[in-house]
Amino acid sequence: TSRVARTLAGQDVLVRILVVKNEGHRHLNILRKTSTGRNTFLSNNHCLPMLAEVVLEDIVFGVFPKAYGSLELAFESWTKNSVGDILDMLLQALEALCFIHNLGIAHRDAFIDNFLIQWNPESLCTMKISPSRPRVYLIDFEFAIEFPDNTLPSECVSIGYPLDDVVQSQDNLGYGRPIPPEVDSGHPYNPFKLDIWQLGDGLREFKTTIASIDEVLESFICENPNDRMNATEALHKLQSVVHSMTPLSLLIPFPEI
């Protein structure tokens, strides 16, 4: 549950319940690691900062800056975003996943509606390359899991649906998100590869009309997780293709989704 509020200093914020009694402490601990302290100053950290914790008896609230809206909005035709605008946002989304994965954290709900943007660049309105770009933020870590330092990669696995422990114990009832084959297999799987699939699932209908780029994006939803890139590989691959092109060549519209 969350509510929009305004601080005495005039800043619009989102106040969200994080902990109720014994539930939500894993979520809170991950936010303390990714969204507070020195990590918030790192340029490759796209986790939405947590400005404060407010404790009321056995309830803990998190206070976050209010962003413009979901990354989903960037794909709407009325936004006048160019292919280049969208690709910059996707590179930031991948950088966000790289950052948390390097901390041993798998998001497990990394669909595009859990990425926020500051604004829409709308480069197609001016037909110019803007010197500034909206920052992309990653939110909603309630289903995330963290592996201890020095855990072997082979031991960083999940089993079953990407839910919190309470819902997981109820036979995955009510889970309405798309899933890749490995989640329903009953076998351990790599949750970091799941994050890539979830991001890619929201890009199924997005086409840049540039074959080399579309091929990379389509690889995010490869059904075999062994053939699916991890976040670092995906970021480097997409960067290499995008950066081999001039910004003006990406100042083009994409077909309506």
Secondary structure as a PSIPRED ss2 file (coil, helix, strand):
# PSIPRED VFORMAT (PSIPRED V4.0)

   1 T C   1.000  0.000  0.000
   2 S E   0.000  0.000  1.000
   3 R E   0.000  0.000  1.000
   4 V E   0.000  0.000  1.000
   5 A E   0.000  0.000  1.000
   6 R E   0.000  0.000  1.000
   7 T C   1.000  0.000  0.000
   8 L C   1.000  0.000  0.000
   9 A C   1.000  0.000  0.000
  10 G C   1.000  0.000  0.000
  11 Q C   1.000  0.000  0.000
  12 D E   0.000  0.000  1.000
  13 V E   0.000  0.000  1.000
  14 L E   0.000  0.000  1.000
  15 V E   0.000  0.000  1.000
  16 R E   0.000  0.000  1.000
  17 I E   0.000  0.000  1.000
  18 L E   0.000  0.000  1.000
  19 V E   0.000  0.000  1.000
  20 V E   0.000  0.000  1.000
  21 K C   1.000  0.000  0.000
  22 N C   1.000  0.000  0.000
  23 E E   0.000  0.000  1.000
  24 G C   1.000  0.000  0.000
  25 H H   0.000  1.000  0.000
  26 R H   0.000  1.000  0.000
  27 H H   0.000  1.000  0.000
  28 L H   0.000  1.000  0.000
  29 N H   0.000  1.000  0.000
  30 I H   0.000  1.000  0.000
  31 L H   0.000  1.000  0.000
  32 R H   0.000  1.000  0.000
  33 K H   0.000  1.000  0.000
  34 T H   0.000  1.000  0.000
  35 S C   1.000  0.000  0.000
  36 T C   1.000  0.000  0.000
  37 G H   0.000  1.000  0.000
  38 R H   0.000  1.000  0.000
  39 N H   0.000  1.000  0.000
  40 T H   0.000  1.000  0.000
  41 F H   0.000  1.000  0.000
  42 L C   1.000  0.000  0.000
  43 S C   1.000  0.000  0.000
  44 N C   1.000  0.000  0.000
  45 N C   1.000  0.000  0.000
  46 H C   1.000  0.000  0.000
  47 C E   0.000  0.000  1.000
  48 L C   1.000  0.000  0.000
  49 P C   1.000  0.000  0.000
  50 M C   1.000  0.000  0.000
  51 L C   1.000  0.000  0.000
  52 A E   0.000  0.000  1.000
  53 E E   0.000  0.000  1.000
  54 V E   0.000  0.000  1.000
  55 V E   0.000  0.000  1.000
  56 L E   0.000  0.000  1.000
  57 E C   1.000  0.000  0.000
  58 D C   1.000  0.000  0.000
  59 I E   0.000  0.000  1.000
  60 V E   0.000  0.000  1.000
  61 F E   0.000  0.000  1.000
  62 G E   0.000  0.000  1.000
  63 V E   0.000  0.000  1.000
  64 F E   0.000  0.000  1.000
  65 P E   0.000  0.000  1.000
  66 K C   1.000  0.000  0.000
  67 A C   1.000  0.000  0.000
  68 Y C   1.000  0.000  0.000
  69 G E   0.000  0.000  1.000
  70 S E   0.000  0.000  1.000
  71 L H   0.000  1.000  0.000
  72 E H   0.000  1.000  0.000
  73 L H   0.000  1.000  0.000
  74 A H   0.000  1.000  0.000
  75 F H   0.000  1.000  0.000
  76 E C   1.000  0.000  0.000
  77 S H   0.000  1.000  0.000
  78 W H   0.000  1.000  0.000
  79 T H   0.000  1.000  0.000
  80 K C   1.000  0.000  0.000
  81 N C   1.000  0.000  0.000
  82 S C   1.000  0.000  0.000
  83 V H   0.000  1.000  0.000
  84 G H   0.000  1.000  0.000
  85 D H   0.000  1.000  0.000
  86 I H   0.000  1.000  0.000
  87 L H   0.000  1.000  0.000
  88 D H   0.000  1.000  0.000
  89 M H   0.000  1.000  0.000
  90 L H   0.000  1.000  0.000
  91 L H   0.000  1.000  0.000
  92 Q H   0.000  1.000  0.000
  93 A H   0.000  1.000  0.000
  94 L H   0.000  1.000  0.000
  95 E H   0.000  1.000  0.000
  96 A H   0.000  1.000  0.000
  97 L H   0.000  1.000  0.000
  98 C H   0.000  1.000  0.000
  99 F H   0.000  1.000  0.000
 100 I H   0.000  1.000  0.000
 101 H H   0.000  1.000  0.000
 102 N H   0.000  1.000  0.000
 103 L C   1.000  0.000  0.000
 104 G C   1.000  0.000  0.000
 105 I E   0.000  0.000  1.000
 106 A E   0.000  0.000  1.000
 107 H C   1.000  0.000  0.000
 108 R C   1.000  0.000  0.000
 109 D C   1.000  0.000  0.000
 110 A C   1.000  0.000  0.000
 111 F C   1.000  0.000  0.000
 112 I H   0.000  1.000  0.000
 113 D H   0.000  1.000  0.000
 114 N H   0.000  1.000  0.000
 115 F E   0.000  0.000  1.000
 116 L E   0.000  0.000  1.000
 117 I E   0.000  0.000  1.000
 118 Q C   1.000  0.000  0.000
 119 W C   1.000  0.000  0.000
 120 N C   1.000  0.000  0.000
 121 P C   1.000  0.000  0.000
 122 E C   1.000  0.000  0.000
 123 S H   0.000  1.000  0.000
 124 L H   0.000  1.000  0.000
 125 C H   0.000  1.000  0.000
 126 T H   0.000  1.000  0.000
 127 M C   1.000  0.000  0.000
 128 K C   1.000  0.000  0.000
 129 I C   1.000  0.000  0.000
 130 S C   1.000  0.000  0.000
 131 P C   1.000  0.000  0.000
 132 S C   1.000  0.000  0.000
 133 R C   1.000  0.000  0.000
 134 P C   1.000  0.000  0.000
 135 R C   1.000  0.000  0.000
 136 V E   0.000  0.000  1.000
 137 Y E   0.000  0.000  1.000
 138 L E   0.000  0.000  1.000
 139 I C   1.000  0.000  0.000
 140 D C   1.000  0.000  0.000
 141 F C   1.000  0.000  0.000
 142 E C   1.000  0.000  0.000
 143 F C   1.000  0.000  0.000
 144 A C   1.000  0.000  0.000
 145 I E   0.000  0.000  1.000
 146 E E   0.000  0.000  1.000
 147 F C   1.000  0.000  0.000
 148 P C   1.000  0.000  0.000
 149 D C   1.000  0.000  0.000
 150 N C   1.000  0.000  0.000
 151 T C   1.000  0.000  0.000
 152 L C   1.000  0.000  0.000
 153 P H   0.000  1.000  0.000
 154 S H   0.000  1.000  0.000
 155 E H   0.000  1.000  0.000
 156 C C   1.000  0.000  0.000
 157 V C   1.000  0.000  0.000
 158 S E   0.000  0.000  1.000
 159 I C   1.000  0.000  0.000
 160 G C   1.000  0.000  0.000
 161 Y C   1.000  0.000  0.000
 162 P C   1.000  0.000  0.000
 163 L C   1.000  0.000  0.000
 164 D C   1.000  0.000  0.000
 165 D H   0.000  1.000  0.000
 166 V H   0.000  1.000  0.000
 167 V H   0.000  1.000  0.000
 168 Q H   0.000  1.000  0.000
 169 S C   1.000  0.000  0.000
 170 Q C   1.000  0.000  0.000
 171 D C   1.000  0.000  0.000
 172 N C   1.000  0.000  0.000
 173 L C   1.000  0.000  0.000
 174 G C   1.000  0.000  0.000
 175 Y C   1.000  0.000  0.000
 176 G C   1.000  0.000  0.000
 177 R C   1.000  0.000  0.000
 178 P C   1.000  0.000  0.000
 179 I C   1.000  0.000  0.000
 180 P C   1.000  0.000  0.000
 181 P H   0.000  1.000  0.000
 182 E H   0.000  1.000  0.000
 183 V H   0.000  1.000  0.000
 184 D H   0.000  1.000  0.000
 185 S C   1.000  0.000  0.000
 186 G C   1.000  0.000  0.000
 187 H C   1.000  0.000  0.000
 188 P C   1.000  0.000  0.000
 189 Y E   0.000  0.000  1.000
 190 N C   1.000  0.000  0.000
 191 P H   0.000  1.000  0.000
 192 F H   0.000  1.000  0.000
 193 K H   0.000  1.000  0.000
 194 L H   0.000  1.000  0.000
 195 D H   0.000  1.000  0.000
 196 I H   0.000  1.000  0.000
 197 W H   0.000  1.000  0.000
 198 Q H   0.000  1.000  0.000
 199 L H   0.000  1.000  0.000
 200 G H   0.000  1.000  0.000
 201 D H   0.000  1.000  0.000
 202 G C   1.000  0.000  0.000
 203 L C   1.000  0.000  0.000
 204 R C   1.000  0.000  0.000
 205 E C   1.000  0.000  0.000
 206 F C   1.000  0.000  0.000
 207 K C   1.000  0.000  0.000
 208 T C   1.000  0.000  0.000
 209 T C   1.000  0.000  0.000
 210 I C   1.000  0.000  0.000
 211 A H   0.000  1.000  0.000
 212 S H   0.000  1.000  0.000
 213 I H   0.000  1.000  0.000
 214 D H   0.000  1.000  0.000
 215 E H   0.000  1.000  0.000
 216 V H   0.000  1.000  0.000
 217 L H   0.000  1.000  0.000
 218 E H   0.000  1.000  0.000
 219 S H   0.000  1.000  0.000
 220 F C   1.000  0.000  0.000
 221 I C   1.000  0.000  0.000
 222 C C   1.000  0.000  0.000
 223 E C   1.000  0.000  0.000
 224 N C   1.000  0.000  0.000
 225 P H   0.000  1.000  0.000
 226 N H   0.000  1.000  0.000
 227 D H   0.000  1.000  0.000
 228 R C   1.000  0.000  0.000
 229 M C   1.000  0.000  0.000
 230 N C   1.000  0.000  0.000
 231 A H   0.000  1.000  0.000
 232 T H   0.000  1.000  0.000
 233 E H   0.000  1.000  0.000
 234 A H   0.000  1.000  0.000
 235 L H   0.000  1.000  0.000
 236 H H   0.000  1.000  0.000
 237 K H   0.000  1.000  0.000
 238 L H   0.000  1.000  0.000
 239 Q H   0.000  1.000  0.000
 240 S H   0.000  1.000  0.000
 241 V H   0.000  1.000  0.000
 242 V H   0.000  1.000  0.000
 243 H C   1.000  0.000  0.000
 244 S C   1.000  0.000  0.000
 245 M C   1.000  0.000  0.000
 246 T C   1.000  0.000  0.000
 247 P H   0.000  1.000  0.000
 248 L H   0.000  1.000  0.000
 249 S H   0.000  1.000  0.000
 250 L H   0.000  1.000  0.000
 251 L C   1.000  0.000  0.000
 252 I C   1.000  0.000  0.000
 253 P C   1.000  0.000  0.000
 254 F C   1.000  0.000  0.000
 255 P C   1.000  0.000  0.000
 256 E C   1.000  0.000  0.000
 257 I C   1.000  0.000  0.000
